Amino acid sequence: MISRSTLIAALVVVELAIVGLSANALGIGHALPAPAPIAFTPSFPGAPASGTTTPLDRTFMTGPSPSVQVDIPGIDVTVETGNVLTVHVIETITRRGWVSGKPVPLTAEQTPEGIRVRAAGTGGVFAIFGAYSHTLRIIVPPAARVELATESNIEASGLRAKLIAHTSDGWIHVRDHHGDLDVNTDDGRIELVDVAGAAIDAVAHDGRIYMTRVGADRLVAHSDSGRIVGTGVRAVDGGLTTRDGRILVEFTTSSDATAQVHTDDGEIRVSGFSSQEAGSNRRTVTLGEGRGHFEISTGDGPITITQGANG
C-alpha cells in the first residue's frame, strides 16, 4: 500500500503545479515554475499491474439444496443457478491504470450445511486513476438456500428457495425467483422481476422499489425515501408504504384484499376496482373479494391504483 507521506508529497506537488500555472495565466511576475507532470503508472509504489485475476475459483460438491452464506465487504455479488449438484465460487479482480491499496482477501469453505464465503483478512482500495472492479460470482443449484451480506450491489436469478440479501450501499436486483424473499438496502434501489413466494419483504431505506410480476400471500415493500412502482402485483396481506414518494401500482385480478389507502399530501386515483372514501385523503379499495388486509400509504406524494391482466 502506498505510504501516507508519499501520497501527501504527490498531492503537494500537484497543488504547486496548479498554483504555478494559474500565476502564469494571470501574468504575475516571478510566478513559480510549473514542475514536470507526475506519471501515475502501475510501477508507482502500491500499484499492482493492470489486468484481470481470479484469486478464488473453487467448486464444492454439495447436493441439490445447500445452504450458501456470504458475508463480505464492498464487493459486488452475483448468484446464478445451473443444473448442478455443486457450488462454484469465482472471485474476479480487474485493474486498469493506477490503483492504490490491496483488495480484501476472500475465503470459501465447506460447512456441514453447505458453503460459507467470508473475508479472510483486511485491505482496501484508496485511490483509483483508471478503473477497478472486485466481484464475486456464485453458481448454485436452484434449490440452494442463499444468504448474502455485502456493502455493494447484489444480483440473483433462478432460485427456487428462500433468498436473504442485505447490502449497506448498493442496489439489489432479483429475477425469476420462486420462494420467500427478504431484501434490504440502506442506500440503493430494489428491482424485483418475476418473483413469487409465500412471504416477500423488500425494504429500501433510501431508494426506489420497482416490482414487475410480483406476488405473495404476504407482500411488504417499504421505502423511507423513494417511490414505489408495481406492475402485475398480486396482493393478499401486507402493504406498500413510503415516507416520501409517489406510489403507482397495477394489481392483478387474482389479488384478494381490502386495501386501506392514505396519503398525507397528494391525490388518490383508483381505476378498475371498487373504492369508497374513508376520511381525508383516505380511501378503501376492494381487490377481488377483499379477504386479506393491505395498506398503501405515502407521507408525501400521489397514489395511483389500476387493474391489470389476469394473474
C-alpha positions in Angstrom: 0.0 0.0 0.0 1.3 3.5 -0.9 2.6 5.3 2.2 0.8 8.3 3.6 3.9 10.5 3.3 4.4 9.6 -0.3 0.8 10.4 -1.2 0.9 13.7 0.6 4.1 14.7 -1.2 2.5 13.9 -4.5 -0.6 16.0 -3.7 1.6 18.9 -2.7 3.5 18.8 -6.0 0.2 18.7 -7.9 -1.1 21.7 -6.0 2.1 23.7 -6.6 1.8 22.9 -10.3 -1.8 24.3 -10.3 -0.6 27.4 -8.5 2.2 27.9 -10.9 0.0 27.5 -14.0 -2.6 29.9 -12.5 0.1 32.6 -11.8 1.5 32.4 -15.3 -2.0 32.6 -16.8 -2.7 35.9 -14.8 0.7 37.4 -15.8 2.0 37.6 -12.3 5.8 38.2 -12.2 8.2 35.7 -10.6 5.5 33.0 -10.7 6.5 29.6 -9.5 7.6 27.4 -12.5 5.3 24.5 -13.1 7.0 21.3 -12.1 7.2 18.4 -14.5 4.0 16.3 -14.6 3.8 13.2 -12.4 3.1 10.0 -14.3 0.7 7.8 -12.3 1.7 4.4 -13.7 1.3 0.8 -12.4 5.0 1.0 -11.3 4.2 3.6 -8.6 4.6 2.0 -5.1 1.5 0.1 -4.1 0.0 -0.2 -7.6 -0.2 -3.7 -9.0 0.0 -4.3 -12.7 -3.2 -3.8 -14.8 -5.2 -6.9 -15.8 -7.7 -9.4 -14.5 -7.1 -12.1 -11.9 -9.2 -14.7 -10.2 -7.8 -15.1 -6.6 -10.6 -17.5 -5.7 -12.0 -20.1 -8.0 -13.3 -23.3 -6.2 -16.1 -25.9 -6.8 -17.7 -27.7 -3.9 -19.8 -30.9 -4.0 -22.9 -30.1 -2.0 -26.0 -31.9 -3.3 -29.3 -30.3 -4.5 -30.2 -27.9 -1.7 -27.1 -26.5 0.1 -27.0 -23.5 2.4 -24.8 -20.8 1.0 -23.7 -18.0 3.3 -21.8 -14.9 2.0 -20.6 -12.1 4.4 -18.1 -9.8 2.6 -17.3 -6.1 2.4 -17.7 -3.8 -0.6 -17.7 -6.5 -3.3 -20.5 -6.9 -6.0 -22.2 -10.3 -5.7 -24.0 -12.3 -8.5 -25.9 -15.5 -7.8 -26.8 -17.7 -10.7 -28.3 -21.2 -10.9 -27.5 -24.2 -13.0 -28.4 -27.9 -13.3 -25.6 -28.8 -10.9 -25.1 -30.5 -7.5 -22.2 -28.2 -6.7 -21.5 -24.6 -5.6 -18.9 -22.8 -7.8 -17.3 -19.7 -6.3 -15.4 -17.3 -8.6 -13.8 -14.1 -7.4 -12.6 -11.7 -10.1 -10.5 -8.5 -9.7 -9.9 -6.2 -12.7 -7.5 -3.3 -12.6 -6.9 -0.7 -15.3 -4.4 2.2 -14.7 -3.2 3.1 -11.3 -4.8 1.6 -8.2 -3.6 2.2 -4.6 -4.1 -0.4 -1.9 -4.9 -4.1 -1.9 -8.2 -6.0 -2.2 -9.7 -7.6 0.8 -8.8 -11.4 0.5 -11.7 -13.8 0.5 -12.0 -17.5 1.5 -14.6 -20.1 0.7 -15.0 -23.2 3.0 -17.3 -26.2 3.2 -19.7 -26.4 6.2 -22.0 -29.2 7.3 -24.9 -27.4 5.6 -23.1 -26.2 2.5 -20.7 -23.3 1.8 -19.6 -20.1 3.5 -17.7 -17.2 1.9 -16.2 -14.5 4.0 -13.3 -12.0 4.3 -10.0 -13.7 5.2 -8.2 -10.5 6.2 -8.1 -6.8 5.8 -7.4 -4.5 3.0 -8.9 -1.7 0.9 -8.5 0.3 -2.3 -7.9 4.0 -1.5 -7.3 5.8 -4.8 -8.0 4.9 -8.4 -6.7 6.6 -11.6 -8.3 4.3 -14.2 -10.8 1.6 -13.4 -11.2 -1.1 -10.7 -13.8 -3.8 -10.0 -14.0 -6.6 -7.5 -16.8 -9.1 -8.0 -18.0 -12.5 -6.6 -20.0 -14.9 -8.8 -21.6 -17.9 -7.3 -23.3 -20.7 -9.3 -25.6 -22.9 -7.2 -28.4 -25.5 -7.6 -31.9 -23.9 -7.9 -32.9 -25.2 -4.5 -30.0 -23.6 -2.7 -30.9 -21.5 0.3 -28.8 -18.3 -0.1 -28.0 -15.6 2.5 -26.0 -12.6 1.3 -24.5 -9.7 3.2 -22.3 -7.1 1.5 -21.6 -3.4 1.2 -22.1 -3.3 -2.6 -24.5 -4.5 -5.3 -26.4 -7.8 -5.3 -27.9 -9.6 -8.3 -29.7 -13.0 -8.1 -31.7 -15.1 -10.5 -33.2 -18.5 -10.9 -33.5 -19.5 -7.3 -36.3 -21.8 -6.0 -35.8 -21.4 -2.3 -35.6 -18.6 0.2 -33.2 -15.7 -0.5 -31.9 -13.3 2.1 -30.0 -10.4 0.6 -28.8 -7.3 2.6 -26.5 -4.5 1.4 -25.4 -1.3 3.2 -24.6 0.6 0.0 -25.8 -0.8 -3.3 -28.7 -1.9 -5.4 -30.5 -5.2 -5.4 -31.9 -7.0 -8.5 -33.8 -10.3 -8.2 -35.2 -12.1 -11.2 -37.0 -15.4 -11.8 -37.3 -16.2 -8.2 -39.8 -18.7 -6.7 -39.6 -18.8 -2.9 -39.6 -16.5 0.1 -37.6 -13.3 -0.2 -36.0 -10.9 2.3 -34.1 -8.0 0.7 -32.9 -4.8 2.4 -30.7 -1.9 1.2 -29.6 1.1 3.2 -28.8 3.2 0.1 -29.9 1.9 -3.3 -32.9 0.8 -5.4 -34.6 -2.6 -5.3 -35.9 -4.3 -8.5 -37.9 -7.5 -8.4 -39.0 -9.2 -11.7 -41.0 -12.4 -11.9 -40.9 -13.1 -8.2 -43.4 -15.3 -6.3 -43.4 -16.7 -2.8 -45.4 -17.1 0.4 -43.7 -14.0 2.0 -41.8 -11.2 0.3 -40.2 -8.4 2.2 -38.4 -5.5 0.4 -37.0 -2.5 2.3 -35.1 0.4 0.8 -34.1 2.9 3.4 -33.0 5.4 0.7 -34.1 4.3 -2.7 -36.9 3.3 -5.0 -38.6 0.0 -5.3 -39.7 -1.5 -8.7 -41.8 -4.7 -9.0 -42.8 -6.5 -12.2 -45.0 -9.6 -12.0 -44.6 -10.0 -8.2 -47.0 -11.9 -6.0 -47.1 -13.3 -2.5 -49.6 -14.2 0.3 -47.8 -11.6 2.4 -46.1 -8.8 0.4 -44.4 -5.9 2.3 -42.5 -3.2 0.4 -41.3 -0.1 2.2 -39.1 2.8 1.4 -38.1 5.6 3.7 -37.3 7.9 0.8 -38.3 6.8 -2.7 -41.2 6.0 -4.9 -42.8 2.5 -5.3 -43.8 1.3 -8.7 -45.5 -2.1 -9.4 -46.9 -3.8 -12.5 -48.7 -7.1 -12.3 -48.7 -7.2 -8.5 -50.7 -9.9 -6.7 -51.7 -8.8 -3.1 -53.4 -10.5 -0.2 -51.8 -9.4 3.0 -49.1 -6.8 3.7 -48.6 -3.3 2.2 -46.8 -0.8 0.1 -45.6 2.2 2.1 -43.2 5.1 1.6 -42.5 8.1 3.7 -41.5 10.3 0.8 -42.6 9.4 -2.8 -45.4 8.5 -5.1 -46.9 5.1 -5.4 -48.1 3.7 -8.8 -49.3 0.1 -8.7 -51.2 -2.2 -11.1 -52.8 -5.1 -9.3 -53.8 -8.4 -11.0 -57.4 -9.6 -10.8 -56.2 -12.5 -8.6 -55.4 -10.1 -5.8 -57.7 -10.6 -2.8 -57.5 -7.9 -0.2 -59.2 -4.9 1.4 -56.7 -2.1 0.9 -56.6 1.0 3.2 -55.1 3.8 1.1 -53.8 7.0 2.5 -51.6 9.9 1.6 -50.6 12.9 3.7 -50.1 15.2 0.7 -51.4 14.1 -2.7 -54.2 12.7 -4.8 -55.6 9.2 -4.7 -56.7 7.7 -8.1 -58.4 4.3 -8.4 -59.3 2.6 -11.7 -60.8 -0.9 -12.2 -61.6 -1.6 -8.5 -64.4 -0.6 -6.3 -63.5 2.1 -3.7 -65.0 4.5 -1.3 -64.0 7.5 0.7 -62.7 6.7 4.2 -61.8 10.2 5.5 -59.5 13.0 4.5 -57.0 11.7 1.8 -58.1 8.2 2.5 -59.9 5.5 0.5 -60.8 1.9 1.0 -60.2 -0.2 -2.1 -61.5 -3.8 -2.6 -59.2 -6.1 -4.5 -61.1 -9.3 -5.5 -63.3 -10.5 -2.7 -61.3 -8.4 -0.2 -60.3 -11.2 2.2 -56.8 -10.0 3.0 -55.6 -6.8 4.8 -53.4 -4.5 2.8 -52.1 -1.0 3.3 -51.0 1.5 0.7 -49.7 4.8 2.0 -47.2 7.6 1.5 -46.3 10.6 3.5 -45.7 12.9 0.5 -47.0 12.1 -3.0 -49.9 10.9 -5.1 -51.2 7.3 -5.2 -52.4 5.6 -8.4 -54.1 2.2 -8.4 -55.1 0.4 -11.5 -56.3 -3.1 -12.5 -54.1 -5.2 -14.8 -54.4 -8.5 -16.6 -55.4 -11.8 -15.0 -52.6 -13.4 -12.9 
